[in-house]
Amino acid sequence: MLVDKHSTETLKRRDKQVYEIIEPARQRALSSEEYHRALPAELERADAEVYRLIGAEYDRQQNMLQLIAAENQCSRAVLAALGCAVQNKTTEGFVGARFHGGCAVVDRLEALAIDRARQAFGAKYANVQPHSGTSANQIVLAAILSSGDRILSLGMDQGGHVSHGDRVSFAGKFFQVEQYQVDRDSFLLDYEAIAQQARRFRPRLIICGASAYSRVIDFERFRAIADEVNAFLLADVSHISGLIIAGVHPSPVDYAHFTTTSTYKPGGPRGGLIVMGKDFDAPLLVGKREVPLWQRVEKTTFPGFQGTPYLNNIAAKAVFFGETLSDEYRDRQFRIVENAQALAAEFQGLGYDVLTGGTDNHMFLVDVTQFRNGLTGAIAQRSLEDCGIVINMNRLPYDRHCAKVTSGMRLGTPIVTRNGMGPAEMTTIAQRVDHVLANLEILDERTYRLDESLRQETADAVRDLCTRFPMR
């Protein structure tokens, strides 16, 4: 057992021989296990307020129903990799071509993450360095486009993503962006209408993928459209990447020139990923020289777009991509869809307008204005959170409400599924949501009054359900 400094000074005076045996042990470096095991206690000692807030956030996640479609829950192994000494390493460049010394270990970590990502997606190439899904998109855009080039993408108010060309985004500021829409009646992608728009607009890049679309995306059809107008195709699959890995949703990897995803939405650490299939080494004319697409992507990642990669996140990505190769992970993706379909069906049975009549993936959209006069997405989100149920308001295609109010709510099932809930619990959840939304008092499009007994009853029931299915 190691002794403190005061004790060792006393020992040095009384028994120099014993001191000379003990002192080297006292001053020795901690093992990796000892160093990392002590991190929570070190945080509590150094900053009790941050330690307390982290604990409060854990309690919130544990005791509330997490139904936001964009969220997932990573494993404790991934969390351990995020909070490790790899964080201290600084370097730039890629495996085997770094701009700093001391990279032998992190090279092996990044190579492992790359290999596992390629396996997970059946890809020829993987770039694990993007800091986020948005960064991954921006890297691709900067790699193949020049300022003023044309992009055709799904509008954000139609279910797309801000990084696909919304006016406030990087893409919206530097490129000419035209956006396609879903069908006004069915709310489904109309591929023939998209093809006609592409023939007229002649984009350099077409982006497919969505943040609020609940049906299967036909990537093969998108590639045919892109080929017809001589455009590149980028598939942003952040929301459905876990389903793609498991084979629940068709993969775009060999149809799109570039496939991007965030790594937290499928259940990993914060970060982004770019993978490429059969077109990974297709030539791209840069100036007067042809370079393969993968090489252009890497050159744009560093030094073009990012500097130092987050090596602790890359270590955590390696852990996560390893998890995706397991039967447990793949089986869970099927259960996620099963639960989403069960939850959507329950809402329909309770009289709610579920867009497209259901879902093929992990999420669905509900037009709450059709359920009660005056009900909005903003009221739904805030009142449910008061009761321990976390969803997000969401604009619907052709929404008459602004983004801060919305007509819809979006629900997803990745976290509740990870924690062991099944179709029976989806019935309970739908009934609890309905009980709140049916009984609150609507004051205007943003404000409401909630009876305290209703709030307390629901919160208690939610806490009981979450206790029976704790975070894993």
C-alpha positions in Angstrom: 0.0 0.0 0.0 1.4 3.4 -0.9 1.9 6.0 1.8 1.6 9.8 1.8 4.5 12.2 1.5 4.5 13.1 5.2 4.8 9.5 6.2 7.6 8.8 3.7 9.6 11.7 5.1 9.3 10.2 8.6 10.3 6.8 7.3 13.3 8.3 5.5 14.7 9.6 8.8 14.0 6.4 10.7 14.8 3.6 8.3 16.7 4.6 5.1 16.9 1.1 3.8 13.1 0.5 3.9 12.6 4.0 2.5 14.7 3.2 -0.5 12.5 0.2 -1.3 9.1 2.0 -0.8 9.8 5.4 -2.4 10.2 4.2 -6.0 6.9 2.4 -5.7 5.2 5.5 -4.4 6.5 7.6 -7.2 6.0 5.1 -10.0 3.7 5.9 -12.9 0.1 4.7 -12.6 -0.9 1.8 -14.8 -3.4 2.6 -17.5 -6.1 0.8 -15.5 -5.3 2.8 -12.3 -5.1 6.1 -14.3 -8.4 5.7 -16.0 -10.3 4.1 -13.2 -9.6 7.2 -11.1 -11.1 9.7 -13.6 -14.6 10.1 -12.0 -13.1 10.7 -8.6 -10.6 13.2 -10.0 -13.4 15.1 -11.7 -15.5 15.2 -8.5 -12.4 16.5 -6.6 -11.4 19.1 -9.2 -14.8 20.4 -10.2 -17.8 19.3 -8.1 -20.2 21.5 -10.1 -19.5 19.8 -13.5 -19.5 16.4 -11.7 -22.9 17.2 -10.3 -24.3 18.4 -13.7 -23.0 15.2 -15.4 -24.8 13.2 -12.7 -28.0 15.2 -13.3 -27.9 14.5 -17.0 -27.4 10.8 -16.4 -30.5 10.9 -14.1 -32.5 12.8 -16.8 -31.6 10.2 -19.4 -32.3 7.3 -17.0 -35.7 8.6 -15.7 -37.3 10.1 -18.9 -38.4 8.4 -22.0 -36.0 9.3 -24.8 -37.9 9.3 -28.1 -35.9 11.8 -30.2 -35.2 10.1 -33.5 -31.8 11.8 -33.9 -30.5 10.5 -30.6 -29.1 7.1 -29.6 -27.2 5.7 -26.6 -23.6 4.5 -26.9 -22.2 1.6 -24.9 -20.1 2.2 -21.8 -17.1 0.8 -23.7 -17.5 3.7 -26.2 -17.7 6.1 -23.3 -14.6 4.7 -21.8 -12.7 5.1 -25.1 -13.9 8.8 -25.3 -12.5 9.6 -21.9 -9.0 8.2 -22.2 -5.4 9.3 -22.5 -5.6 9.1 -26.3 -7.2 12.5 -26.0 -3.7 13.9 -25.2 -2.2 13.0 -28.6 -1.9 15.6 -31.3 -1.2 14.9 -34.9 -2.3 15.9 -38.4 -2.5 13.8 -41.6 -3.5 10.2 -42.1 -2.2 6.8 -41.1 1.4 6.4 -42.1 1.7 10.1 -43.2 1.5 12.1 -40.0 3.0 15.6 -39.4 4.0 14.8 -35.8 6.0 12.1 -34.1 4.8 9.5 -31.6 2.0 8.2 -33.8 2.7 4.5 -33.8 -0.2 3.6 -31.5 -2.8 6.1 -32.8 -2.0 4.9 -36.4 -3.0 1.4 -35.3 -6.1 2.7 -33.7 -7.2 4.7 -36.7 -6.3 1.8 -39.1 -8.5 -0.5 -36.9 -11.4 2.0 -37.0 -11.1 2.2 -40.8 -11.0 -1.5 -41.3 -14.0 -2.1 -39.1 -16.0 0.8 -40.8 -15.3 -0.8 -44.2 -16.5 -4.1 -42.9 -19.6 -2.6 -41.4 -20.7 -0.9 -44.6 -19.2 -3.2 -47.1 -17.2 -0.3 -48.4 -13.9 0.0 -50.4 -12.8 3.1 -48.5 -13.5 4.8 -45.2 -12.5 8.1 -43.7 -13.0 8.2 -40.0 -11.7 11.7 -39.3 -14.7 14.0 -39.9 -15.7 15.7 -36.7 -19.4 15.3 -37.4 -21.9 14.2 -40.1 -22.2 17.8 -41.2 -18.4 18.1 -41.5 -18.4 14.9 -43.6 -20.9 16.5 -45.9 -18.9 19.7 -46.1 -15.7 17.8 -46.9 -17.4 16.1 -49.8 -18.8 19.3 -51.2 -15.5 21.1 -50.9 -13.7 18.1 -52.6 -15.8 18.0 -55.8 -17.4 21.4 -56.2 -16.3 24.9 -57.0 -18.0 28.0 -55.7 -21.2 28.6 -57.7 -21.7 24.9 -58.7 -25.2 23.5 -58.5 -26.6 21.2 -55.9 -30.0 19.5 -56.0 -31.2 18.3 -52.6 -34.3 17.6 -50.5 -35.5 20.8 -48.8 -35.1 21.0 -45.0 -38.8 21.7 -44.6 -39.5 18.6 -46.7 -37.5 16.3 -44.4 -33.9 17.1 -45.5 -31.0 18.4 -43.4 -29.6 21.9 -43.0 -26.2 20.8 -44.3 -27.7 19.8 -47.6 -28.1 23.3 -48.8 -30.3 25.4 -46.6 -29.6 29.1 -47.0 -28.0 29.5 -43.6 -25.6 26.6 -44.2 -22.1 26.4 -45.7 -23.6 24.8 -48.9 -26.3 27.5 -49.1 -23.7 30.3 -49.0 -21.3 29.1 -51.6 -23.3 27.0 -54.1 -26.4 27.3 -56.2 -28.9 25.1 -54.4 -32.3 24.0 -55.7 -34.4 21.7 -53.6 -36.8 18.9 -54.5 -39.9 18.2 -52.6 -42.0 15.2 -51.5 -45.4 14.6 -53.1 -48.0 17.0 -51.6 -50.6 14.3 -51.1 -48.6 11.2 -50.2 -45.6 12.9 -48.6 -43.4 10.4 -50.5 -40.4 11.0 -52.7 -41.5 11.4 -56.4 -38.6 10.1 -58.3 -39.9 11.0 -61.7 -40.5 14.6 -60.6 -36.9 14.7 -59.2 -35.6 13.3 -62.5 -37.4 16.1 -64.4 -36.1 18.7 -62.0 -32.5 17.4 -62.4 -32.8 17.4 -66.2 -33.8 21.1 -66.1 -31.4 22.3 -63.3 -28.4 20.2 -64.4 -26.7 20.0 -61.0 -23.1 19.0 -60.4 -24.2 17.1 -57.2 -27.4 15.5 -56.1 -27.9 14.8 -52.4 -30.2 12.1 -51.1 -31.0 11.1 -47.6 -33.1 12.8 -45.0 -33.6 13.7 -41.3 -37.4 13.3 -41.3 -38.5 10.8 -43.9 -40.0 7.5 -42.7 -39.9 5.4 -45.9 -37.3 3.4 -47.8 -35.1 5.6 -50.1 -34.4 4.2 -53.5 -30.7 4.9 -53.9 -30.5 2.9 -57.2 -33.0 5.3 -58.7 -31.2 8.3 -57.4 -27.9 7.0 -59.0 -29.8 6.6 -62.4 -30.9 10.2 -62.2 -27.4 11.4 -61.3 -25.9 9.4 -64.2 -28.4 10.8 -66.6 -27.4 14.4 -65.8 -23.7 13.6 -65.3 -23.9 14.5 -61.6 -22.2 13.1 -58.5 -24.4 11.5 -55.9 -24.0 12.0 -52.1 -26.1 9.8 -49.8 -26.3 11.2 -46.3 -27.6 8.2 -44.3 -27.0 9.6 -40.8 -30.4 8.6 -39.5 -30.6 5.1 -41.1 -26.9 4.1 -41.1 -27.4 1.5 -38.3 -30.3 0.0 -40.3 -28.1 -0.1 -43.4 -25.3 -1.9 -41.6 -27.8 -4.5 -40.4 -29.5 -4.9 -43.8 -32.8 -3.5 -42.6 -32.6 -0.8 -45.2 -31.0 -1.0 -48.7 -27.4 0.3 -48.8 -26.3 3.2 -51.0 -22.6 2.4 -50.8 -22.2 1.0 -54.3 -24.8 3.4 -55.8 -23.6 6.8 -54.3 -20.2 8.2 -55.1 -20.0 9.2 -51.5 -21.9 8.0 -48.4 -21.8 10.0 -45.2 -23.1 9.6 -41.7 -22.8 10.9 -38.2 -21.5 8.1 -35.9 -23.7 8.9 -32.9 -27.1 8.4 -34.5 -26.5 4.7 -35.1 -25.2 4.4 -31.5 -21.6 5.4 -31.5 -19.5 8.4 -30.4 -19.9 11.9 -31.7 -18.3 12.2 -35.0 -18.7 11.7 -38.8 -17.7 9.1 -41.4 -17.3 9.0 -45.2 -17.4 5.7 -46.9 -17.1 4.9 -50.6 -17.9 1.8 -52.7 -17.0 0.9 -56.3 -16.4 4.5 -57.3 -13.8 5.1 -54.6 -10.9 5.4 -57.1 -12.8 7.0 -60.0 -10.8 9.8 -61.5 -11.5 13.4 -60.8 -10.0 16.2 -62.8 -8.3 18.7 -60.5 -6.7 21.5 -62.5 -4.9 19.6 -65.2 -4.4 16.5 -63.2 -6.6 13.5 -62.5 -6.7 12.1 -59.0 -8.9 9.3 -57.5 -11.9 10.4 -55.6 -10.7 8.9 -52.3 -7.4 10.9 -52.5 -9.3 14.1 -53.2 -11.5 13.4 -50.1 -8.5 12.9 -47.9 -6.7 16.0 -49.2 -9.9 18.1 -48.6 -10.2 16.6 -45.1 -6.6 17.6 -44.2 -5.3 20.2 -44.8 -8.3 21.5 -46.7 -11.1 21.4 -44.1 -9.9 20.1 -40.7 -6.7 20.1 -38.7 -6.1 17.7 -35.9 -8.4 14.7 -35.8 -10.1 13.8 -32.5 -8.1 10.7 -31.8 -10.1 9.7 -28.7 -13.3 9.8 -30.8 -11.5 7.7 -33.5 -10.7 5.2 -30.8 -14.3 5.2 -29.7 -15.4 4.8 -33.4 -13.2 1.7 -33.6 -15.0 0.3 -30.6 -18.4 1.2 -32.0 -17.7 -0.2 -35.5 -16.6 -3.4 -33.8 -19.9 -3.5 -32.0 -21.8 -3.1 -35.3 -20.3 -6.4 -36.6 -22.0 -8.3 -33.8 -25.3 -10.3 -34.1 -26.6 -8.4 -31.0 -26.3 -5.0 -32.8 -27.8 -6.2 -36.0 -30.7 -7.9 -34.3 -31.4 -4.7 -32.4 -31.8 -2.7 -35.7 -34.7 -5.0 -36.7 -36.3 -4.5 -33.3 -35.9 -0.7 -33.6 -38.0 -0.8 -36.8 -40.5 -3.3 -35.2 -41.0 -0.9 -32.3 -41.3 2.2 -34.5 -44.0 0.4 -36.6 -45.8 -0.7 -33.5 -45.7 2.8 -32.0 -46.9 4.4 -35.2 -49.8 1.9 -35.4 -50.8 2.7 -31.9 -50.9 6.4 -32.6 -53.0 5.8 -35.7 -55.4 3.7 -33.7 -55.7 6.6 -31.2 -56.8 8.9 -34.0 -53.5 10.6 -34.9 -52.5 11.5 -38.4 -49.2 9.6 -39.0 -47.6 10.8 -42.2 -47.3 8.3 -45.0 -49.4 5.9 -42.9 -46.5 4.4 -41.0 -42.8 3.9 -41.2 -40.1 1.6 -42.7 -37.3 2.8 -40.4 -36.7 4.1 -36.8 -38.9 7.2 -36.9 -42.2 8.6 -37.9 -44.0 12.0 -38.1 -47.3 13.0 -36.6 -49.4 15.9 -37.7 -50.7 17.0 -34.2 -52.9 19.8 -35.6 -55.3 17.1 -37.0 -55.7 15.6 -33.5 -56.9 18.7 -31.7 -57.7 22.2 -32.8 -55.0 24.5 -31.7 -52.5 21.8 -30.8 -49.0 22.4 -32.3 -45.6 20.7 -32.3 -44.3 23.2 -29.8 -47.0 22.5 -27.3 -46.6 18.8 -27.8 -42.9 18.9 -27.2 -43.0 21.1 -24.1 -46.0 19.5 -22.4 -44.7 16.0 -22.9 -41.2 16.9 -21.5 -43.0 18.3 -18.4 -44.3 14.8 -17.9 -41.0 13.0 -18.6 -41.4 12.1 -22.3 -38.9 13.6 -24.6 -39.8 14.1 -28.3 -39.1 16.9 -30.7 -41.4 19.2 -32.6 -40.8 19.0 -36.4 -41.9 21.0 -39.4 -44.0 18.9 -41.8 -43.9 19.2 -45.6 -45.9 22.2 -46.6 -46.3 23.2 -42.9 -48.4 26.3 -42.3 -46.6 26.9 -39.0 -43.1 28.4 -38.6 -40.1 26.3 -37.4 -40.4 27.5 -33.8 -44.0 26.2 -33.6 -44.5 23.5 -36.3 -47.5 21.3 -37.0 -45.7 18.0 -36.2 -43.8 15.9 -33.8 -41.1 13.4 -34.7 -40.7 10.2 -32.6 -37.9 7.5 -32.8 -37.3 4.2 -31.1 -33.5 3.6 -31.0 -33.0 4.4 -27.3 -36.1 2.7 -25.9 -35.2 -0.4 -28.0 -31.6 -0.5 -26.7 -32.9 -0.5 -23.2 -35.0 -3.5 -23.8 -38.5 -2.2 -24.5 -40.7 -4.0 -27.1 -44.1 -3.6 -28.8 -46.0 -3.9 -25.5 -44.2 -0.9 -24.1 -44.9 1.0 -27.3 -48.6 0.6 -26.6 -48.0 2.0 -23.1 -46.0 4.9 -24.4 -48.6 5.9 -27.0 -51.3 5.8 -24.5 -49.3 8.0 -22.1 -48.6 10.6 -24.8 -52.2 10.6 -25.9 -53.4 11.1 -22.3 -51.3 14.2 -22.0 -52.1 15.7 -25.4 -55.8 15.0 -25.1 -56.2 16.6 -21.6 -54.0 19.7 -21.5 -55.5 23.1 -21.9 -54.4 25.0 -25.0 -54.0 28.7 -24.5 -52.3 29.7 -27.8 -50.0 28.1 -30.4 -47.1 28.0 -27.9 -48.6 28.0 -24.4 -50.8 25.6 -22.5 -51.9 24.7 -19.0 -51.2 21.2 -17.6 -53.1 19.9 -14.6 -50.5 19.0 -11.9 -52.2 15.7 -11.0 -52.0 14.7 -14.7 -48.3 15.8 -14.9 -47.4 13.9 -11.7 -49.3 10.8 -12.6 -47.6 10.6 -16.0 -44.1 11.4 -14.7 -44.4 8.7 -12.0 -45.6 6.1 -14.6 -42.7 7.1 -17.0 -40.2 6.8 -14.2 -41.5 3.4 -13.3 -41.2 2.2 -16.9 -37.7 3.6 -17.2 -36.7 1.9 -14.0 -37.9 -1.5 -15.4 -35.8 -0.8 -18.5 -32.7 1.0 -17.3 -29.9 2.4 -19.4 -27.6 -0.4 -20.7 
